[in-house]
Amino acid sequence: MRKLFTHSAALLLLASSGAAAAEGRLLATGGATNVEGAAGGGLVPWAVISAYTEDDEIGGTVAVSRAQVDDYRLDVTAASFSFRNRLEVSVASQIFNLENLGTELRQQVFGLKYRVAGDLIYGQLPQISAGVQYKRNTRYDLPSAVGSQRDSDWDAYIAASRVWLAGPFDRTWLANVTVRATRANQFGLLGYGGDLNDSRKLQVEAATGMFINRALAVGVEYRQKPDNLGFAEEEDAMSAFVAWFPSKNVALVGAFLDLGSIAGARSQTGYYLSLQASF
């Protein structure tokens, strides 16, 4: 992981030395990078499109993230490209370390997100985006042994995001609601479908945040997850985050995580850190 952050720091310097992707969009309106590579928060993809591209521009992001809870660790490297503030293409590589078992699971995530209507700040409609994620588990022996039905699958979601520039307490506020169709077990790291359920279910994900100042935001996220495997209950995930946007080129997110029960290990809490460069 040290190498990942070293490489990321070099990318940050490169991005900062170049021209910013766009001057028109407000700071932080590109969001951060979630654990599946899409623009949003740490847990939830939002309706925002990554980077700061305007209607005639192309941009992108690179990010490294780590989630550490009591018995597990997730390391993520991700990248995205955005086109004309309309289309986002993303990819993420996940390594899930089962520290007590001395092994790891790996997954690749490929995503598309399209802004279909509305605007994040202006007009009657919130920004509404539709997305799809194709996920492929590349270490499938353990998921198969605990009842997973397949090693790859797709999720589809619709997200709506809105920013209020003069909200309560004279602060800028953001809210997001995402509805996802999925049968992923633990984000797909334990495969897809199970002995209890093998159909996609609609799951609700949400986020809200307040900007302390133009560069610093605090907030919470919630992600509902299906419970498909009989060997262990799967619980919903929550986080409380602090996000810092010192410029349009850099974003740093830290969060407290509560992932509930994971593969029989109960009350998995810990931290999340993410570093993103935009260009």
C-alpha positions in Angstrom: 0.0 0.0 0.0 2.9 2.3 0.7 3.9 2.0 -3.0 0.4 2.8 -4.1 0.4 6.1 -2.0 3.8 6.9 -3.4 2.7 6.5 -6.9 -0.5 8.4 -6.2 1.5 11.3 -4.7 3.5 11.5 -8.0 0.2 11.6 -9.9 -1.1 14.3 -7.7 1.9 16.5 -8.5 1.5 15.8 -12.2 -2.2 16.7 -12.1 -1.5 19.8 -10.1 1.2 21.0 -12.5 -1.1 20.7 -15.5 -4.2 22.7 -16.4 -7.3 21.9 -14.4 -10.0 20.1 -16.4 -12.5 22.9 -15.9 -12.8 26.3 -14.2 -16.5 26.6 -14.4 -17.8 23.8 -12.0 -17.7 24.6 -8.3 -15.1 22.9 -6.0 -16.1 19.5 -4.8 -18.9 19.0 -7.4 -17.0 16.1 -8.9 -17.2 14.2 -5.6 -14.7 11.7 -4.4 -14.1 8.1 -5.6 -16.1 5.3 -4.0 -14.9 1.7 -3.4 -16.2 0.6 -6.8 -14.5 3.4 -8.7 -17.5 5.6 -9.4 -17.7 9.3 -8.4 -19.5 9.8 -5.1 -18.7 9.1 -1.5 -16.7 6.2 -0.1 -19.6 3.7 0.1 -22.2 5.1 -2.4 -22.1 6.2 -6.1 -23.7 9.6 -6.4 -25.3 11.2 -9.5 -22.3 13.5 -10.0 -19.8 12.9 -12.8 -16.2 12.5 -11.9 -13.6 15.3 -12.3 -14.7 18.8 -13.3 -15.4 18.6 -17.0 -17.8 21.1 -18.7 -19.9 20.4 -21.7 -17.0 20.5 -24.1 -14.3 18.8 -22.0 -12.8 15.5 -21.1 -11.2 14.7 -17.7 -10.5 12.0 -15.3 -9.4 10.8 -11.8 -7.1 8.3 -10.2 -7.5 7.2 -6.6 -6.2 4.9 -3.9 -8.3 3.9 -0.9 -8.1 1.7 2.1 -10.8 0.4 4.4 -9.6 -1.2 7.6 -12.0 -2.9 10.1 -11.4 -5.3 13.0 -10.8 -8.5 11.0 -10.5 -7.4 7.4 -8.8 -4.9 5.1 -9.8 -3.6 1.6 -7.4 -1.9 -0.7 -8.7 -0.2 -3.9 -7.0 1.4 -6.8 -9.4 3.1 -9.2 -9.5 5.4 -12.3 -12.2 7.1 -14.2 -12.7 9.2 -17.3 -15.5 11.7 -17.8 -16.8 13.1 -21.1 -18.6 16.5 -21.4 -20.0 16.2 -17.8 -22.3 13.6 -19.2 -20.6 10.2 -19.3 -18.3 8.5 -16.8 -16.3 5.4 -17.4 -14.6 3.8 -14.4 -12.5 0.8 -13.4 -11.4 -0.4 -9.9 -9.3 -3.2 -8.6 -10.1 -4.5 -5.1 -8.0 -6.6 -2.8 -9.8 -7.9 0.3 -7.5 -9.2 2.9 -8.9 -11.8 5.3 -6.3 -11.2 8.0 -7.4 -14.0 10.4 -7.4 -16.6 7.6 -4.1 -15.5 6.0 -5.7 -15.2 2.5 -7.2 -12.6 0.2 -10.0 -12.1 -2.3 -9.7 -10.0 -5.4 -12.3 -8.3 -7.6 -12.4 -6.1 -10.7 -15.2 -3.5 -11.2 -16.0 -1.8 -14.5 -18.5 1.0 -14.5 -20.5 3.3 -16.7 -22.6 6.2 -15.5 -24.7 8.6 -17.6 -26.3 11.9 -16.5 -29.8 11.7 -17.9 -31.5 14.8 -16.5 -31.4 17.7 -14.1 -28.6 19.7 -12.6 -26.7 19.4 -9.3 -27.3 23.0 -8.3 -29.7 24.8 -10.6 -33.2 24.2 -12.0 -36.2 22.2 -10.8 -34.8 18.7 -11.1 -31.8 17.3 -9.1 -29.0 15.7 -11.1 -30.2 12.2 -12.1 -27.8 9.6 -13.4 -28.1 6.0 -14.3 -25.2 3.6 -13.9 -24.2 0.0 -14.4 -21.3 -1.9 -12.8 -19.9 -5.2 -14.1 -18.0 -7.0 -11.3 -15.7 -10.0 -11.6 -14.4 -12.0 -8.7 -10.9 -13.4 -9.5 -10.4 -15.5 -6.3 -13.5 -17.6 -6.2 -12.7 -20.7 -4.2 -13.8 -19.3 -0.9 -17.0 -17.6 -2.1 -18.0 -20.8 -3.9 -17.4 -22.8 -0.7 -19.8 -20.6 1.3 -22.7 -20.8 -1.1 -22.1 -18.1 -3.8 -23.8 -19.0 -7.1 -21.5 -17.1 -9.5 -18.2 -15.3 -9.7 -19.3 -12.4 -11.8 -22.4 -10.2 -12.3 -23.7 -6.7 -12.9 -25.4 -4.1 -10.7 -27.6 -1.3 -12.1 -28.5 1.8 -10.2 -30.2 5.2 -10.5 -28.9 8.1 -8.4 -30.2 11.6 -7.7 -28.0 14.3 -6.2 -28.7 17.9 -5.1 -26.7 20.8 -3.7 -28.2 23.7 -1.8 -25.8 26.7 -1.7 -27.7 28.5 1.1 -29.0 25.8 3.3 -29.6 25.5 7.0 -27.1 27.3 9.3 -26.1 29.3 6.2 -24.0 26.4 4.9 -23.9 24.5 1.6 -25.6 21.1 1.8 -25.6 18.0 -0.4 -28.0 15.0 -0.5 -28.0 11.9 -2.6 -30.3 8.9 -2.9 -29.3 5.8 -5.0 -31.5 2.8 -5.7 -29.5 -0.3 -6.8 -30.5 -3.6 -8.3 -28.0 -6.2 -7.0 -27.4 -9.7 -5.7 -23.8 -9.1 -4.6 -22.6 -10.6 -1.4 -20.4 -8.1 0.5 -20.1 -5.8 -2.5 -19.4 -8.8 -4.7 -16.2 -9.9 -2.8 -18.1 -13.1 -1.7 -19.6 -13.6 -5.1 -23.2 -13.2 -6.3 -26.4 -14.8 -5.2 -26.6 -17.6 -2.6 -28.6 -20.4 -1.1 -31.1 -18.0 0.5 -31.7 -15.8 -2.5 -30.4 -15.8 -6.1 -32.4 -12.9 -7.5 -31.5 -9.2 -7.7 -33.2 -7.0 -5.1 -33.6 -3.3 -5.0 -31.4 -1.7 -2.3 -31.4 1.9 -1.1 -28.2 3.9 -0.6 -28.1 7.5 0.7 -25.7 10.3 1.6 -26.0 13.7 3.1 -23.3 16.3 3.9 -22.6 19.8 5.0 -19.8 22.1 4.0 -18.0 23.7 6.9 -16.3 25.9 4.3 -15.9 25.8 0.6 -13.2 23.1 0.8 -14.2 21.0 3.9 -17.3 18.8 4.2 -18.7 16.4 6.8 -21.5 13.9 6.3 -22.8 10.4 6.6 -23.5 7.6 4.1 -25.7 4.5 4.3 -25.7 1.4 2.0 -28.3 -1.3 2.2 -27.1 -4.8 1.2 -28.9 -8.0 0.4 -28.6 -11.1 2.7 -28.2 -14.0 0.3 -25.9 -16.5 2.1 -27.2 -18.9 4.8 -23.8 -19.4 6.5 -23.6 -15.8 7.8 -25.9 -12.8 8.1 -25.0 -9.8 6.0 -25.8 -6.3 7.4 -26.0 -2.8 6.0 -23.0 -0.5 5.9 -22.7 3.0 7.3 -20.0 5.7 7.5 -19.4 9.2 8.9 -16.9 11.1 6.7 -14.8 14.2 6.5 -13.8 15.3 2.9 -11.2 17.9 2.1 -10.9 19.5 -1.3 -7.9 21.8 -1.2 -8.2 22.3 -5.0 -9.9 20.8 -8.0 -7.0 18.5 -8.5 -6.9 16.8 -5.1 -9.5 15.2 -2.7 -8.8 13.5 0.6 -11.5 11.6 2.4 -11.4 10.0 5.9 -14.3 8.2 7.5 -15.4 6.0 10.4 -16.9 2.8 9.1 -19.5 0.4 10.5 -19.8 -2.5 8.1 -21.8 -4.7 10.5 -21.3 -8.5 10.3 -18.9 -9.8 7.6 -18.7 -13.6 7.0 -19.7 -14.3 10.5 -17.3 -11.8 12.2 -19.7 -9.4 13.9 -19.5 -5.6 14.5 -16.8 -4.8 12.0 -15.9 -1.2 12.6 -12.8 0.8 11.6 -11.6 3.6 9.3 -11.6 4.5 5.6 -9.0 6.7 3.8 -9.0 7.8 0.2 -6.7 10.0 -1.9 -7.9 11.2 -5.3 -6.2 13.2 -8.1 -8.3 14.9 -10.8 -7.2 16.2 -14.2 
